Protein backbone atom coordinates (compact mmCIF):
# COMPACT_ATOMS: atom_id res chain seq x y z
CA UNK A 1 0.00 0.00 0.00
CA UNK A 2 2.54 2.56 -1.10
CA UNK A 3 -0.28 5.10 -1.53
CA UNK A 4 -0.90 4.93 2.23
CA UNK A 5 2.60 4.49 3.61
CA UNK A 6 4.81 6.07 0.93
CA UNK A 7 7.55 4.53 -1.22
CA UNK A 8 10.23 4.75 1.51
CA UNK A 9 8.17 3.08 4.25
CA UNK A 10 10.16 1.05 6.78
CA UNK A 11 9.02 -0.69 9.96
CA UNK A 12 11.33 -1.90 12.72
CA UNK A 13 10.65 -3.06 16.27
CA UNK A 14 13.02 -2.63 19.15
CA UNK A 15 12.92 -3.56 22.80
CA UNK A 16 14.04 -0.96 25.32
CA UNK A 17 16.62 -1.96 27.94
CA UNK A 18 18.23 0.00 30.76
CA UNK A 19 21.77 -0.27 29.41
CA UNK A 20 24.00 -2.35 27.14
CA UNK A 21 24.65 -5.04 29.75
CA UNK A 22 20.94 -5.75 30.27
CA UNK A 23 20.47 -5.67 26.49
CA UNK A 24 23.17 -8.30 25.96
CA UNK A 25 21.86 -10.44 28.84
CA UNK A 26 18.31 -10.20 27.49
CA UNK A 27 19.48 -11.20 24.01
CA UNK A 28 21.37 -14.28 25.16
CA UNK A 29 18.70 -15.36 27.65
CA UNK A 30 16.05 -15.21 24.91
CA UNK A 31 18.29 -17.14 22.51
CA UNK A 32 18.95 -19.79 25.18
CA UNK A 33 15.24 -20.02 26.03
CA UNK A 34 14.30 -20.61 22.39
CA UNK A 35 17.01 -23.24 22.09
CA UNK A 36 15.80 -25.07 25.19
CA UNK A 37 12.16 -24.93 24.06
CA UNK A 38 13.16 -26.55 20.76
CA UNK A 39 13.56 -29.90 22.54
CA UNK A 40 10.31 -31.94 22.97
CA UNK A 41 10.95 -32.99 26.61
CA UNK A 42 11.15 -29.34 27.63
CA UNK A 43 7.85 -28.53 25.91
CA UNK A 44 6.20 -31.52 27.61
CA UNK A 45 7.44 -30.36 31.01
CA UNK A 46 6.35 -26.74 30.40
CA UNK A 47 2.81 -27.87 29.55
CA UNK A 48 2.46 -29.11 33.12
CA UNK A 49 3.14 -25.62 34.57
CA UNK A 50 1.74 -23.04 32.15
CA UNK A 51 -1.80 -22.22 31.10
CA UNK A 52 -3.08 -24.02 28.07
CA UNK A 53 -4.62 -22.17 25.11
CA UNK A 54 -8.14 -21.01 25.95
CA UNK A 55 -7.75 -21.22 29.73
CA UNK A 56 -7.26 -17.47 30.13
CA UNK A 57 -6.08 -15.53 33.13
CA UNK A 58 -7.25 -15.77 36.69
CA UNK A 59 -9.22 -12.75 37.90
CA UNK A 60 -6.28 -11.56 40.02
CA UNK A 61 -3.84 -11.86 37.12
CA UNK A 62 -6.18 -10.17 34.64
CA UNK A 63 -6.37 -7.06 36.81
CA UNK A 64 -2.57 -6.71 36.68
CA UNK A 65 -2.16 -7.31 32.94
CA UNK A 66 -1.26 -4.41 30.65
CA UNK A 67 -0.14 -3.67 27.12
CA UNK A 68 1.80 -0.65 25.89
CA UNK A 69 3.22 0.15 22.49
CA UNK A 70 5.32 3.24 21.77
CA UNK A 71 6.27 4.30 18.28
CA UNK A 72 8.19 7.00 16.46
CA UNK A 73 7.18 7.88 12.90
CA UNK A 74 9.33 9.84 10.46
CA UNK A 75 7.50 11.57 7.60
CA UNK A 76 8.34 10.44 4.08
CA UNK A 77 9.90 13.68 2.84
CA UNK A 78 12.76 12.91 0.44
CA UNK A 79 13.45 16.61 -0.30
CA UNK A 80 13.69 17.63 3.35
CA UNK A 81 16.99 17.69 5.27
CA UNK A 82 15.06 17.64 8.54
CA UNK A 83 11.99 15.37 8.21
CA UNK A 84 9.12 15.75 10.65
CA UNK A 85 8.82 13.16 13.43
CA UNK A 86 5.93 12.20 15.65
CA UNK A 87 5.73 9.87 18.62
CA UNK A 88 2.77 7.88 19.76
CA UNK A 89 1.62 5.66 22.61
CA UNK A 90 -1.11 3.01 22.59
CA UNK A 91 -1.89 1.35 25.92
CA UNK A 92 -4.48 -0.80 27.70
CA UNK A 93 -4.70 -1.80 31.36
CA UNK A 94 -6.61 -5.00 32.13
CA UNK A 95 -7.38 -8.45 30.76
CA UNK A 96 -5.47 -9.05 27.52
CA UNK A 97 -7.98 -11.65 26.22
CA UNK A 98 -10.67 -8.98 26.54
CA UNK A 99 -8.32 -6.50 24.84
CA UNK A 100 -7.87 -8.80 21.83
CA UNK A 101 -11.64 -9.09 21.47
CA UNK A 102 -11.97 -5.32 21.82
CA UNK A 103 -9.53 -4.63 18.98
CA UNK A 104 -11.20 -7.17 16.71
CA UNK A 105 -14.75 -5.97 17.42
CA UNK A 106 -13.83 -2.30 16.94
CA UNK A 107 -12.21 -3.15 13.59
CA UNK A 108 -15.30 -5.12 12.56
CA UNK A 109 -17.58 -2.20 13.51
CA UNK A 110 -15.56 0.25 11.40
CA UNK A 111 -15.60 -2.12 8.42
CA UNK A 112 -19.35 -2.77 8.75
CA UNK A 113 -20.21 0.91 9.10
CA UNK A 114 -18.04 1.93 6.14
CA UNK A 115 -17.96 -1.23 4.05
CA UNK A 116 -18.68 0.54 0.77
CA UNK A 117 -15.95 3.15 1.28
CA UNK A 118 -13.27 0.69 2.38
CA UNK A 119 -13.99 -1.80 -0.40
CA UNK A 120 -14.01 0.92 -3.06
CA UNK A 121 -10.87 2.57 -1.74
CA UNK A 122 -8.73 -0.50 -0.96
CA UNK A 123 -10.37 -3.27 -2.97
CA UNK A 124 -10.84 -5.61 0.01
CA UNK A 125 -8.26 -8.16 1.10
CA UNK A 126 -6.38 -8.06 4.37
CA UNK A 127 -6.57 -4.56 5.81
CA UNK A 128 -4.24 -3.25 8.52
CA UNK A 129 -5.57 -1.00 11.29
CA UNK A 130 -3.98 1.95 9.47
CA UNK A 131 -6.70 1.89 6.79
CA UNK A 132 -9.46 1.90 9.43
CA UNK A 133 -8.60 5.47 10.29
CA UNK A 134 -9.84 7.82 12.95
CA UNK A 135 -13.08 5.90 13.58
CA UNK A 136 -11.05 2.90 14.78
CA UNK A 137 -8.90 5.03 17.09
CA UNK A 138 -11.97 6.75 18.55
CA UNK A 139 -13.72 3.41 19.12
CA UNK A 140 -10.69 2.05 20.97
CA UNK A 141 -10.50 5.20 23.10
CA UNK A 142 -14.19 4.94 24.02
CA UNK A 143 -13.53 1.36 25.15
CA UNK A 144 -10.74 2.48 27.50
CA UNK A 145 -7.55 2.36 25.45
CA UNK A 146 -5.05 5.20 25.78
CA UNK A 147 -3.97 6.75 22.50
CA UNK A 148 -1.52 9.64 22.64
CA UNK A 149 0.36 11.37 19.82
CA UNK A 150 2.62 14.40 19.66
CA UNK A 151 5.04 16.00 17.24
CA UNK A 152 8.72 15.82 18.17
CA UNK A 153 11.13 18.74 18.05
CA UNK A 154 14.54 17.95 16.66
C-alpha positions in Angstrom: 0.0 0.0 0.0 2.5 2.6 -1.1 -0.3 5.1 -1.5 -0.9 4.9 2.2 2.6 4.5 3.6 4.8 6.1 0.9 7.5 4.5 -1.2 10.2 4.7 1.5 8.2 3.1 4.3 10.2 1.0 6.8 9.0 -0.7 10.0 11.3 -1.9 12.7 10.7 -3.1 16.3 13.0 -2.6 19.1 12.9 -3.6 22.8 14.0 -1.0 25.3 16.6 -2.0 27.9 18.2 0.0 30.8 21.8 -0.3 29.4 24.0 -2.4 27.1 24.6 -5.0 29.7 20.9 -5.8 30.3 20.5 -5.7 26.5 23.2 -8.3 26.0 21.9 -10.4 28.8 18.3 -10.2 27.5 19.5 -11.2 24.0 21.4 -14.3 25.2 18.7 -15.4 27.6 16.1 -15.2 24.9 18.3 -17.1 22.5 18.9 -19.8 25.2 15.2 -20.0 26.0 14.3 -20.6 22.4 17.0 -23.2 22.1 15.8 -25.1 25.2 12.2 -24.9 24.1 13.2 -26.6 20.8 13.6 -29.9 22.5 10.3 -31.9 23.0 11.0 -33.0 26.6 11.2 -29.3 27.6 7.9 -28.5 25.9 6.2 -31.5 27.6 7.4 -30.4 31.0 6.3 -26.7 30.4 2.8 -27.9 29.5 2.5 -29.1 33.1 3.1 -25.6 34.6 1.7 -23.0 32.2 -1.8 -22.2 31.1 -3.1 -24.0 28.1 -4.6 -22.2 25.1 -8.1 -21.0 25.9 -7.8 -21.2 29.7 -7.3 -17.5 30.1 -6.1 -15.5 33.1 -7.2 -15.8 36.7 -9.2 -12.8 37.9 -6.3 -11.6 40.0 -3.8 -11.9 37.1 -6.2 -10.2 34.6 -6.4 -7.1 36.8 -2.6 -6.7 36.7 -2.2 -7.3 32.9 -1.3 -4.4 30.6 -0.1 -3.7 27.1 1.8 -0.7 25.9 3.2 0.1 22.5 5.3 3.2 21.8 6.3 4.3 18.3 8.2 7.0 16.5 7.2 7.9 12.9 9.3 9.8 10.5 7.5 11.6 7.6 8.3 10.4 4.1 9.9 13.7 2.8 12.8 12.9 0.4 13.4 16.6 -0.3 13.7 17.6 3.3 17.0 17.7 5.3 15.1 17.6 8.5 12.0 15.4 8.2 9.1 15.8 10.6 8.8 13.2 13.4 5.9 12.2 15.6 5.7 9.9 18.6 2.8 7.9 19.8 1.6 5.7 22.6 -1.1 3.0 22.6 -1.9 1.3 25.9 -4.5 -0.8 27.7 -4.7 -1.8 31.4 -6.6 -5.0 32.1 -7.4 -8.4 30.8 -5.5 -9.1 27.5 -8.0 -11.6 26.2 -10.7 -9.0 26.5 -8.3 -6.5 24.8 -7.9 -8.8 21.8 -11.6 -9.1 21.5 -12.0 -5.3 21.8 -9.5 -4.6 19.0 -11.2 -7.2 16.7 -14.7 -6.0 17.4 -13.8 -2.3 16.9 -12.2 -3.1 13.6 -15.3 -5.1 12.6 -17.6 -2.2 13.5 -15.6 0.3 11.4 -15.6 -2.1 8.4 -19.3 -2.8 8.8 -20.2 0.9 9.1 -18.0 1.9 6.1 -18.0 -1.2 4.1 -18.7 0.5 0.8 -15.9 3.2 1.3 -13.3 0.7 2.4 -14.0 -1.8 -0.4 -14.0 0.9 -3.1 -10.9 2.6 -1.7 -8.7 -0.5 -1.0 -10.4 -3.3 -3.0 -10.8 -5.6 0.0 -8.3 -8.2 1.1 -6.4 -8.1 4.4 -6.6 -4.6 5.8 -4.2 -3.2 8.5 -5.6 -1.0 11.3 -4.0 2.0 9.5 -6.7 1.9 6.8 -9.5 1.9 9.4 -8.6 5.5 10.3 -9.8 7.8 12.9 -13.1 5.9 13.6 -11.0 2.9 14.8 -8.9 5.0 17.1 -12.0 6.8 18.5 -13.7 3.4 19.1 -10.7 2.1 21.0 -10.5 5.2 23.1 -14.2 4.9 24.0 -13.5 1.4 25.1 -10.7 2.5 27.5 -7.6 2.4 25.4 -5.1 5.2 25.8 -4.0 6.7 22.5 -1.5 9.6 22.6 0.4 11.4 19.8 2.6 14.4 19.7 5.0 16.0 17.2 8.7 15.8 18.2 11.1 18.7 18.0 14.5 18.0 16.7 
